[in-house]
Amino acid sequence: MYKYDAIDQTLVDQRVAQFRDQVARRLDGTLAEEEFRPLRLQNGLYHQRHAYMLRVAIPYGLFSAKQLRTLALISEKYDRGYGHFTTRQNIQYNWVTLEDTPDILAELAKVEMHAIQTSGNCIRNITSDAFAGVAADEYVDTRPVCELLRQWSTLHPEFAHLPRKFKFAVNGAKEDRTVLLCHDVGIELRKNAAGLLTADIYAGGGMGRTPILGSLIKQGLPWNVLPSYLTALLRVYNRFGRRDNLYKARIKILVKALGPEEFARQVEGEWAHIKNSDDNFTQAEWDRVAQHFTKPAYKSLPALSAEQVLNSAPEAERAAFARWIERNVKPHQIPGYASVILSLKPHGTVAPGDATTAQMLAIADLADQYSFGELRATHEQNLVLADVEQSKLYELWQEAKKQKVALPNIGLLTDIIACPGGDFCSLANAKSLPIAKAIQERFDDLDYLFDLGDISLNISGCINSCGHHHVGNIGVLGVDKDGEEWYQITLGGEQGNDASIGKVIGPSFYADEIPDVITNVINTYVKQRTDDESFIQTYKRLGVTLFKEAAYKDKSENAKKKDKAGVDA
């Protein structure tokens, strides 16, 4: 993985010193909150409902066991013994104090980490495929390009005060595991017929109040001119983005207003003046960065069949081991190896994406023992050990079970994506975590979950959609009605190659109704599906009507009972 050079380390160390001074002036009253707010946001520090929240960058989701140990120690020393992994491959601490934040940033700097640009109206942490470099379906290892873009965008003076926050995703595999089309800019890397690395650029995607899928605006862009082309794109957005209206300030609104073709034309016009910019990447820059992403010291191993892997477990444990292999183990490029997903979604016990200090320390040990000391954070709020020998999968499974990170629910209904919601976030209209807990408790039977197959359920506590509810097969959105918490249901969302935005099915529900609503929707799917048909396939075949009727079934029955009671009276 990438290692800081002297320039990187100096920049981060100086940033810590600057922020330490800013915090000291805020605490002694010489710096007012309205002046301090943009400064703390530039360093990932939010003021939430109960305390400050610090969001730490994990660039393109890749980090080391050493870094995870530091994250664990920060959670123990400065927080409440846990950290929350987010949908942007970051980690958040929800209970830090203002006084401690400079010390936390200093601890991070010691292990080549920071919180720069994890908030504010700037280019946020660039995300990518958590399986980059190892995925069996990969066209291009995206990590060198992600790192080059990270360096290009970090503290870029021209893009420090954009109309709104700006998010990139980079994909280089057959399967899109990045939610590419729901980003301000999605970059699809591939090699052309001549074997040259190129990029297709999608712009104007996003969720939130107005969910829109991005549009293709450029094909076959040579990789080295990404900085000049993206500069042109950002300049058009910076010039015409709606700074007068917070809810219409994202690039998706501009692309929709102009139309993708006109937006692309304006970007081309701007790019014509700067396409030969000195900011463009060079082969020397590629070589400097790419050397950090070479293959680890893989052994020459035979590829094991599924039967051989399964037979490494005692007979009494094979059924449970087989479930875990099916859901949590993914194919690898190298014979004899596999990638393993560690589930941070225990049923009904902690918030989705949370990991305790003890778990983080133990997972760091597992990374050292089984995966060359590296880890990946996923968009779905789980962790990945990317390079595990197939012959050691049973041994790893045993160790993962001890840490409660071996639940075989990846891709199933209880592998819920959720934001912290109203329990922490001051922007939230409603709580997310109790809803996730209630659903996980309702669907706690693994046999039943496996029978249901792939279903994504995402929860957001407000319209900002940090839980990505718009692209869940089933989405739950917290809304405020006269000071009360209600929940809106969307159906038909999907991420990946067939990305789609879910549709609101009707009026919202009380919190205690949600488990029954989900149950009714799921029961309809079970009744109507054909053999081997997934939830989203059944939904697309049938449409929304049957599912909507099922969702409101209990409300209709209760209304009839009330009407009957009135007549009888």
C-alpha positions in Angstrom: 0.0 0.0 0.0 1.0 3.6 -0.5 3.7 5.0 2.0 4.1 8.7 2.7 7.1 10.5 1.4 8.6 13.5 3.1 6.2 15.9 1.3 3.1 13.9 2.4 4.3 13.7 6.0 5.3 17.3 6.2 1.9 18.4 4.9 0.0 16.3 7.4 2.2 17.3 10.3 1.8 21.0 9.5 -1.9 20.5 9.2 -2.0 19.1 12.8 0.0 22.1 14.1 -2.3 24.5 12.4 -5.4 22.9 13.8 -3.9 22.7 17.3 -3.4 26.5 17.2 -7.0 27.0 15.9 -8.5 24.8 18.6 -6.5 26.7 21.3 -7.8 30.0 20.0 -11.4 28.6 19.9 -11.1 27.4 23.5 -9.7 30.7 24.8 -12.4 32.6 23.0 -10.3 34.6 20.5 -11.7 32.6 17.6 -15.5 32.7 17.3 -17.5 29.6 16.3 -18.6 31.0 13.0 -14.9 31.6 12.1 -13.9 28.2 13.6 -16.6 26.1 11.9 -15.0 26.0 8.3 -11.6 25.3 9.9 -12.8 22.3 11.9 -14.8 21.0 8.9 -11.7 21.1 6.8 -10.2 18.7 9.4 -13.2 16.3 9.5 -14.6 17.6 12.8 -18.4 18.0 13.1 -20.5 19.1 16.1 -23.2 16.5 16.5 -26.2 16.1 18.7 -24.3 15.1 21.9 -20.6 15.6 21.1 -18.1 16.3 18.4 -17.7 13.6 15.7 -14.3 13.1 13.9 -14.3 11.5 10.5 -11.0 9.9 9.5 -10.0 9.3 5.9 -9.2 5.8 4.7 -8.3 6.6 1.1 -10.0 4.2 -1.3 -10.7 1.9 1.7 -7.1 0.5 2.0 -5.3 0.5 5.3 -2.8 -1.5 7.3 -2.9 -3.6 10.5 -0.7 -1.0 12.1 -3.1 1.8 11.2 -6.0 -0.2 12.5 -4.3 -0.6 15.8 -3.9 3.1 16.1 -7.6 3.6 15.2 -8.4 1.1 17.9 -6.3 2.9 20.5 -7.9 6.2 19.6 -11.3 4.6 20.2 -10.2 3.5 23.6 -8.4 6.6 24.7 -10.5 9.4 23.2 -13.9 7.8 22.5 -16.2 5.2 24.0 -14.4 2.1 22.9 -15.6 1.7 19.3 -15.4 3.3 15.9 -18.0 3.4 13.1 -17.0 2.4 9.5 -19.0 4.4 6.9 -20.3 4.0 3.4 -17.4 6.2 2.2 -14.8 3.8 3.5 -14.0 6.1 6.3 -14.1 5.6 10.1 -16.0 8.0 12.5 -15.6 8.6 16.2 -18.9 9.9 17.7 -17.8 11.0 21.2 -14.6 13.0 21.0 -14.0 16.3 22.7 -12.7 19.5 21.0 -9.7 19.6 23.4 -8.6 16.1 22.3 -8.9 16.5 18.6 -5.4 17.9 17.9 -3.9 15.0 19.8 -6.0 12.5 17.9 -4.8 14.0 14.6 -1.2 13.8 15.8 -1.7 10.1 16.6 -3.1 9.6 13.1 -0.2 11.5 11.5 2.3 9.0 13.1 0.8 6.2 11.1 0.2 8.2 7.8 -3.4 9.0 8.3 -5.5 12.2 8.6 -9.0 13.7 8.5 -8.4 16.2 5.8 -11.3 16.8 3.4 -13.6 14.3 5.0 -16.1 17.1 5.3 -16.7 20.6 3.9 -17.5 21.7 0.3 -14.5 20.1 -1.2 -13.4 16.9 -2.9 -14.1 14.2 -0.3 -12.3 10.9 0.3 -12.1 9.1 -3.1 -13.7 5.6 -2.9 -13.0 2.5 -5.0 -13.6 -1.2 -5.1 -12.6 -2.8 -1.8 -11.3 -5.8 -3.9 -9.0 -3.7 -6.1 -5.9 -5.6 -7.1 -7.3 -9.0 -6.1 -10.8 -9.3 -7.7 -11.2 -12.1 -10.1 -13.3 -10.0 -12.4 -10.9 -7.0 -12.4 -10.0 -5.2 -15.7 -7.6 -2.7 -14.0 -6.2 -2.2 -10.5 -7.7 1.1 -9.6 -5.4 1.9 -6.7 -2.6 3.8 -8.5 -5.1 6.1 -10.2 -6.9 6.6 -6.9 -3.7 7.5 -5.1 -2.7 9.9 -7.9 -6.2 11.5 -7.7 -5.9 11.7 -3.9 -2.6 13.6 -4.1 -4.0 15.9 -6.9 -7.1 16.8 -5.0 -5.8 17.1 -1.4 -5.8 20.8 -0.4 -6.2 21.8 -4.1 -6.7 25.6 -3.7 -9.1 26.0 -6.6 -11.5 23.4 -5.2 -11.5 24.2 -1.5 -14.8 26.1 -1.6 -17.1 24.3 -4.1 -20.8 25.0 -4.1 -21.3 21.7 -2.2 -19.4 18.5 -1.2 -18.0 16.5 -4.1 -17.5 12.8 -4.3 -15.5 10.6 -6.7 -15.8 6.8 -7.1 -13.4 4.8 -9.3 -14.2 1.3 -10.6 -12.0 -1.1 -12.7 -13.9 -4.4 -12.6 -16.7 -6.1 -14.4 -19.0 -5.8 -11.4 -19.5 -2.3 -10.1 -18.9 -2.5 -6.3 -18.6 1.3 -5.9 -22.1 2.6 -6.6 -20.4 4.5 -9.4 -23.5 6.1 -10.9 -24.5 7.7 -7.6 -21.5 9.9 -7.3 -20.8 13.4 -8.4 -18.2 11.9 -10.7 -17.8 8.2 -11.5 -14.6 7.0 -13.2 -14.7 3.7 -15.0 -11.2 2.5 -15.8 -10.5 0.0 -18.6 -7.9 -0.8 -21.2 -8.6 0.0 -24.9 -7.9 -2.2 -27.9 -4.3 -1.0 -27.9 -3.8 -1.9 -24.3 -3.7 1.7 -23.1 -5.4 2.7 -19.8 -8.4 4.9 -20.3 -11.3 6.3 -18.3 -15.0 6.7 -19.0 -16.4 9.7 -17.0 -19.9 9.8 -15.5 -21.1 13.0 -14.0 -24.1 14.3 -12.1 -25.0 11.3 -9.9 -26.1 11.5 -6.3 -28.6 10.6 -3.8 -30.0 12.9 -1.1 -33.1 15.0 -1.7 -33.1 14.5 -5.5 -31.6 11.1 -6.3 -30.2 11.0 -9.9 -28.0 8.5 -11.7 -24.9 9.9 -13.3 -24.6 10.4 -17.1 -21.8 9.3 -19.4 -20.1 12.5 -20.6 -16.7 11.3 -21.8 -15.4 8.0 -23.2 -11.9 6.7 -23.7 -10.1 9.5 -21.8 -6.4 8.7 -21.5 -5.5 8.2 -17.9 -2.8 10.8 -17.8 -5.0 13.7 -18.6 -7.5 13.0 -15.8 -6.3 16.1 -13.8 -6.9 18.6 -16.6 -10.2 17.1 -17.7 -11.5 16.9 -14.1 -10.3 20.4 -13.5 -12.3 21.6 -16.5 -15.3 19.7 -15.1 -15.0 21.2 -11.7 -14.5 24.7 -13.1 -17.8 24.4 -14.9 -19.5 23.2 -11.7 -17.7 25.9 -9.6 -18.9 28.6 -12.0 -22.5 27.6 -12.5 -23.3 25.5 -9.4 -26.2 26.9 -7.3 -24.6 28.6 -4.4 -27.9 30.4 -3.6 -29.7 27.2 -2.7 -28.3 24.5 -0.4 -30.7 21.9 -1.7 -29.8 22.6 -5.4 -26.1 23.1 -5.1 -24.9 19.6 -6.0 -23.5 19.0 -9.5 -26.4 16.6 -10.3 -28.8 19.6 -10.3 -26.5 21.5 -12.8 -26.2 18.5 -15.1 -29.9 17.9 -15.0 -30.6 21.6 -15.7 -28.2 21.9 -18.6 -28.6 18.3 -19.9 -25.7 15.9 -20.0 -24.8 16.8 -23.6 -24.6 20.5 -22.9 -22.7 20.0 -19.7 -20.2 17.8 -21.5 -19.9 20.4 -24.3 -19.1 23.1 -21.7 -16.5 20.9 -20.0 -14.9 20.2 -23.4 -14.8 23.9 -24.1 -13.0 24.6 -20.8 -10.7 21.6 -21.3 -9.6 22.8 -24.7 -7.7 25.6 -22.9 -5.9 23.4 -20.3 -5.7 19.9 -21.7 -1.9 20.2 -21.9 -1.6 21.4 -18.4 1.4 20.7 -16.2 -1.0 19.2 -13.7 -1.5 16.1 -15.9 0.0 12.9 -14.7 3.3 11.7 -16.1 4.7 8.2 -16.5 7.3 9.1 -13.8 4.4 9.9 -11.4 2.7 6.6 -12.3 5.9 4.7 -11.6 6.5 6.5 -8.3 3.0 5.6 -7.1 2.5 2.2 -8.7 5.5 0.7 -7.0 3.5 0.8 -3.8 0.8 -1.5 -5.3 2.8 -4.4 -6.5 1.6 -8.0 -5.6 2.6 -9.2 -2.2 4.8 -12.3 -1.7 2.2 -14.8 -2.8 3.2 -18.5 -2.4 2.9 -20.9 -5.3 -0.2 -22.8 -4.2 -2.6 -25.2 -5.9 -6.1 -23.8 -6.4 -8.4 -25.8 -4.0 -11.9 -26.8 -5.0 -14.9 -25.9 -2.9 -15.1 -29.5 -1.7 -11.4 -29.5 -0.7 -11.9 -26.3 1.3 -15.0 -27.6 3.0 -13.3 -30.9 3.9 -10.7 -29.0 5.9 -13.4 -28.5 8.6 -14.6 -31.3 10.9 -17.8 -32.9 9.6 -19.9 -31.5 12.4 -19.0 -28.0 11.4 -19.2 -28.2 7.7 -22.7 -27.0 7.2 -22.0 -23.7 9.1 -18.6 -23.4 7.4 -20.2 -23.9 4.0 -22.6 -21.0 4.7 -19.7 -18.7 5.6 -17.8 -19.7 2.5 -20.8 -19.1 0.3 -21.4 -15.6 1.7 -18.2 -14.2 3.1 -15.5 -15.7 0.8 -14.8 -14.2 -2.6 -12.7 -15.4 -5.6 -9.1 -14.2 -6.0 -6.8 -13.6 -9.0 -4.1 -15.8 -7.6 -4.5 -19.6 -7.4 -4.7 -20.9 -3.8 -6.0 -17.6 -2.4 -9.3 -16.0 -1.5 -10.7 -12.8 -0.1 -12.7 -12.8 3.1 -15.3 -10.3 4.2 -15.6 -9.8 8.0 -19.2 -8.9 8.9 -19.7 -5.8 11.1 -23.4 -6.6 11.1 -24.1 -8.8 14.2 -27.9 -9.3 14.6 -29.4 -6.7 16.8 -26.4 -6.1 19.1 -24.5 -3.1 17.7 -25.0 -0.5 15.0 -24.1 -1.6 11.4 -20.5 -0.7 10.8 -19.4 -0.5 14.4 -16.3 -2.2 15.6 -15.1 -2.2 19.2 -11.5 -1.5 20.4 -11.0 -5.2 21.1 -12.4 -6.3 17.7 -10.2 -3.8 15.9 -7.1 -5.0 17.7 -8.0 -8.6 17.0 -8.8 -8.0 13.3 -5.4 -6.2 13.0 -3.8 -9.4 14.3 -5.8 -11.5 11.8 -4.6 -9.2 9.0 -1.0 -9.7 10.0 -1.5 -13.5 10.3 -3.5 -14.2 7.3 -3.4 -11.3 4.8 0.0 -9.6 4.6 -0.9 -7.0 7.2 -3.5 -5.2 5.0 -7.2 -4.6 5.2 -10.0 -3.0 3.1 -13.1 -1.1 4.2 -16.2 -1.7 2.0 -18.9 0.6 0.9 -21.3 -1.8 2.7 -19.6 -1.0 6.1 -17.7 -4.3 6.4 -14.0 -5.2 6.4 -12.0 -7.3 4.0 -8.9 -9.5 4.4 -8.0 -9.6 0.7 -5.2 -12.2 0.5 -6.1 -15.4 2.5 -4.7 -18.8 1.7 -7.5 -21.2 0.9 -6.0 -23.8 3.1 -6.3 -21.4 6.1 -9.9 -20.4 5.6 -11.2 -22.8 8.3 -8.6 -21.6 10.7 -9.5 -18.0 10.0 -13.2 -18.7 10.3 -12.6 -20.1 13.8 -10.7 -16.9 14.9 -13.3 -14.6 13.3 -16.1 -16.3 15.2 -14.3 -15.5 18.5 -14.5 -11.8 17.5 -18.2 -12.0 16.4 -17.2 -10.9 12.8 -18.0 -14.2 11.1 -21.8 -13.9 10.6 -22.5 -15.3 7.1 -25.0 -12.6 6.2 -23.1 -10.7 3.5 -25.6 -9.6 0.8 -28.5 -10.9 2.9 -31.4 -8.9 4.4 -29.5 -8.3 7.7 -26.4 -7.0 6.1 -27.9 -3.6 6.6 -26.3 -0.3 5.5 -27.3 2.4 8.0 -26.2 5.9 9.0 -25.8 6.8 12.7 -29.1 8.7 12.4 -30.8 10.7 15.2 -28.9 8.9 18.0 -25.9 11.0 17.0 -26.4 13.2 13.9 -27.8 16.7 14.4 -29.1 16.7 10.8 -31.1 13.5 11.2 -34.9 13.6 11.3 -35.2 10.2 12.9 -33.2 7.4 14.4 -31.7 4.7 12.1 -30.0 2.3 14.6 -33.1 1.1 16.5 -34.8 0.4 13.1 -31.8 -1.7 12.0 -31.7 -3.5 15.3 -35.4 -4.3 15.2 -35.2 -5.7 11.6 -32.1 -7.8 12.4 -33.9 -9.2 15.5 -37.0 -10.0 13.4 -34.9 -11.8 10.7 -32.5 -13.6 13.0 -32.9 -17.1 11.5 -30.0 -17.8 9.2 -31.8 -20.7 7.4 -34.5 -18.3 6.5 -32.1 -15.6 5.4 -30.2 -18.0 3.2 -33.5 -19.1 1.6 -34.4 -15.5 0.9 -31.1 -14.9 -0.9 -29.7 -11.5 -2.0 -31.7 -8.6 -0.6 -30.2 -5.2 0.2 -31.8 -3.0 2.9 -30.5 0.5 3.5 -31.6 3.0 6.2 -31.0 6.8 6.3 -32.0 9.0 9.2 -32.7 12.0 6.9 -32.9 13.0 3.2 -29.1 13.5 3.0 -29.1 9.7 2.4 -25.9 8.8 4.2 -27.3 5.3 4.5 -27.9 5.2 0.7 -31.5 4.1 1.1 -32.2 5.2 -2.5 -30.2 2.2 -3.9 -31.4 -0.4 -1.4 -33.8 -3.0 -2.8 -35.7 -1.9 0.3 -35.0 1.6 1.5 -36.0 3.1 4.8 -35.9 6.9 5.2 -36.5 8.8 8.5 -38.8 11.8 8.1 -40.1 14.4 10.6 -43.8 15.0 10.9 -44.8 17.7 13.4 -41.9 16.7 15.7 -42.5 13.0 15.5 -40.3 10.3 13.8 -41.8 8.5 10.9 -40.3 6.3 8.2 -40.8 6.2 4.5 -40.3 3.0 2.5 -38.8 2.8 -1.0 -38.7 -0.3 -3.1 -36.8 -1.3 -6.3 -33.4 0.4 -5.7 -30.3 -1.3 -6.8 -26.6 -0.7 -6.8 -24.0 -2.2 -9.2 -24.1 -2.6 -12.9 -27.9 -2.2 -13.0 -28.1 0.7 -10.6 -31.5 2.1 -10.1 -33.3 4.5 -7.7 -36.0 3.1 -5.5 -39.5 4.5 -5.6 -41.5 5.8 -2.6 -44.5 3.5 -2.1 -46.7 5.9 -0.2 -47.3 7.5 3.2 -44.8 6.9 6.0 -45.0 4.6 9.0 -44.4 4.7 12.8 -41.1 3.2 13.9 -42.8 0.2 15.6 -44.6 -0.6 12.3 -41.4 -1.0 10.3 -40.6 -4.7 11.2 -44.1 -5.7 10.2 -44.0 -3.7 7.0 -40.7 -5.4 6.0 -42.1 -8.8 7.0 -45.2 -8.2 4.8 -43.0 -7.2 1.8 -40.7 -10.2 2.3 -43.7 -12.6 2.6 -45.1 -11.3 -0.7 -41.7 -11.9 -2.4 -41.6 -15.5 -1.0 -45.1 -16.2 -2.2 -44.6 -14.7 -5.7 -41.0 -15.6 -6.6 -40.1 -18.3 -9.1 -37.2 -20.7 -8.7 -33.8 -18.9 -8.1 -35.4 -15.5 -8.5 -34.0 -12.8 -6.3 -36.0 -10.1 -4.6 -35.1 -7.4 -7.1 -35.9 -9.7 -10.0 -39.3 -10.5 -8.6 -40.0 -6.9 -7.9 -39.0 -5.9 -11.5 -41.2 -8.6 -12.9 -44.3 -7.8 -10.8 -44.0 -4.1 -10.3 -44.8 -2.2 -7.1 -48.5 -2.8 -6.6 -48.5 -6.2 -4.8 -45.7 -5.1 -2.6 -47.4 -1.8 -1.8 -50.6 -3.5 -0.9 -48.7 -5.9 1.4 -46.8 -3.0 3.1 -50.1 -1.2 4.0 -52.0 -4.4 4.7 -52.0 -4.0 8.5 -52.9 -0.3 8.2 -55.9 -1.2 6.0 -57.0 -4.0 8.4 -56.7 -1.6 11.4 -58.8 1.0 9.6 -61.5 -1.6 8.9 -61.5 -2.6 12.6 -61.9 1.0 13.6 -64.8 1.5 11.1 -66.5 -1.6 12.3 -66.1 -0.5 15.9 -67.8 2.8 15.0 -70.7 1.0 13.3 -71.2 -1.4 16.3 -71.2 1.5 18.7 
